[in-house]
Amino acid sequence: MGNEKFSIEIDAARRLLRLRLIGFWSNDDVVAFATAEQLAVAKLAGKTGEHLVLADLSEFKLQSQEVVKSCQSFIASARLSSKRLALVGGEGLAWIQIKRVMVRDRMQAFMNIADAEEWLFSNSECDTPKLARSFGTPSRAGF
């Protein structure tokens, strides 16, 4: 499910939601994404903390402050939030922007999907995996 700005894939066997965010967004795009994401979570898990999220932001452009704030708000207040949320992608200013939306616990940023999946599916209770530490510990604060 999705559109030209995002895609959402449900992996029911692994209780995983794969998100791909693309391009430059407006607040309307954030609302459309938030609605679609919460519908997908309801299909996958039905309750908070029963699923994992892997968000690929490698094609997500630098966003306006207004859109970043809307994303922060959605992540912090999502009715059905994940057990863990891994954000993947970004370099330079994009990496800084990714870290700015990290507004909840059990949420980490990674430079590649393999490291993100390793953390998502690990049995460790550690909120800050060693994989993320090499890029600087993100602020603590999922989808």
VENWOSUL-V28743 format. One record per pair of residues at least 12 apart in sequence whose ideal C-beta (glycine too) atoms are under 7 Angstrom apart, sorted by the first residue. I is the first residue (numbers start at 0). J is the second residue. Records with the same first field share a line. If there is no record, write none. Layout:
I: J + J
This chain:
0: 35 + 39
1: 35
3: 21
4: 21 + 22 + 24 + 28
5: 18 + 19 + 20 + 21 + 32
6: 19
7: 35 + 36 + 39
9: 39 + 42 + 43
11: 43
14: 43 + 44 + 49 + 50 + 51
15: 50 + 51 + 53
16: 39 + 40 + 43 + 50 + 52
17: 53
18: 36 + 52 + 53 + 54 + 55
19: 55
20: 54 + 56 + 59
21: 58 + 59
22: 58 + 60
23: 60 + 62
24: 62 + 66
25: 66
26: 65 + 66 + 69
29: 66 + 69 + 70 + 73
33: 73
36: 142
37: 77 + 78 + 79
40: 79
41: 79
44: 79
47: 79 + 80
48: 80 + 82
49: 82
50: 81 + 82
51: 81 + 82 + 83 + 119
52: 81 + 84 + 141 + 142
53: 85 + 87 + 115 + 116 + 119
54: 84 + 85 + 86 + 87 + 142
55: 87 + 88 + 112
56: 86 + 87 + 88 + 89 + 97
57: 87 + 88
59: 88
61: 92 + 93 + 96
62: 96
67: 96 + 99 + 100
70: 100
71: 100 + 102
74: 100 + 102 + 103 + 141 + 142
75: 102 + 103
77: 142
80: 141 + 142
81: 141 + 142
82: 105
83: 105 + 119 + 141
84: 105 + 106 + 141 + 142
85: 107 + 109 + 115 + 118 + 119
86: 108
87: 109 + 111 + 112 + 115
98: 137 + 138
101: 137 + 138 + 140
102: 140
103: 140 + 141
104: 126 + 139 + 140
105: 126 + 141
106: 140 + 141
107: 128 + 131 + 137
108: 131 + 137
109: 130 + 131
110: 134
114: 130
117: 130
118: 130
126: 139
